[in-house]
Amino acid sequence: MTRTIMNTVAAELIKLRSLPAVLTTMGGTVVAAAALSATIVASDASADAVHVVAQSVTFVQVGLIVIGVLAVGTEFSGRSMRIALIATPARMTLLTGKSIAYLVAAACTSAPAVGAGVLTATLVRSLVGTPSVAHASIWPVLLGAWTYLVLIGLLAFALSFLMRSLIPPLVGMLSLVLIVSPMLASVTSNAQYLPDRAGSVLYQAEADSTLSPEVGILVLIAWIAVISVGAVTRFRTRDA
C-alpha cells in the first residue's frame, strides 16, 4: 500500500510539473512576494520583517489558492480524472496521492515566497540606508505564514474536489479572501471565524481577532476537514 501511494504521489507530481499554469503560478508567487515586500518597505521605511510578512501574505495567498484549485480542477475540466482512475482504481489512494502532491507543491512555493519577501525587504532597507529592525518573534511569524499559505491552498484544493470544477471554486475562494472576508470583518466580529481570518492570527501579531494562534489554526483546519469530508464522500460515491 505504501509503495502504491508513493508511486501515485510521484505520478501526480509529474502531472503537476507538466502543467505550465502550475509552474508559472509557483514562480510568479515567489516573484510577487519579493515585489510586494520591496513595495511595502519603499513606502514605509520603518516596516520591520513581521510587518512586511503580515502585509504581503494577504496577496501572496492568491498564488497558493490558484495552485490548490489547478492541482485538481484541471482534472475535472476534461477527461483526465477518468484516465487517472483507470490507472489508479483505488479512489482513496488516488485522492491521497493528489493531496500529498499538492502539499509538496505548496510547501515548495510558500517557503521560498516567505523567504524571498523577508530577504527582499532586508535588501531594500539596506539600499535606502535604513538599518534592519530586529524582531524577536520573526521565526514564529515566518513559520505561521508558511503554515497558513499551505493550509489556505489546501482549503481551495478540497473545495475544488468537492465542486469537481475549476472556475467556481477559484472564484469562490478569491472572493472570500479578497472581498467577503474584509467586508464582513468591518461589520461583525464573527468574521474572525472565517478560514482566512482565523488563520491570519498565525502570522499577524496584531490581528484584529480574539482568537489565539492555537485556536485560529484549529478553526482553519475545521473548515478544511468539513469540506474534505464532503469532497471525499462525493468522490467515492459518484462517477468521475
Buried (B, 14 or more C-beta within 10 A) or exposed (E): EEEEBEBBBEBBBEBBEEBEEBBEBBEBBBEBBBBBBBBBBBEEEEBBBBBBBBBBBBBBBBBBBBBBBBBBBBBBEEEBBEEBBEEBEBBEBBBBBBBBBBBBBBBEBBBBBBBBBBBBBBBBBEEEEEEEBEBEEBEBBBBBBBBBBBBBBBBBBBBBBBBBBBEBBBEBBBEBBBEBBBEBBEEEEEBBBBBBBBBBBBBBBEBEBEBEBEBBBBBBBEBBEEBBEBBBEEBEEEEB
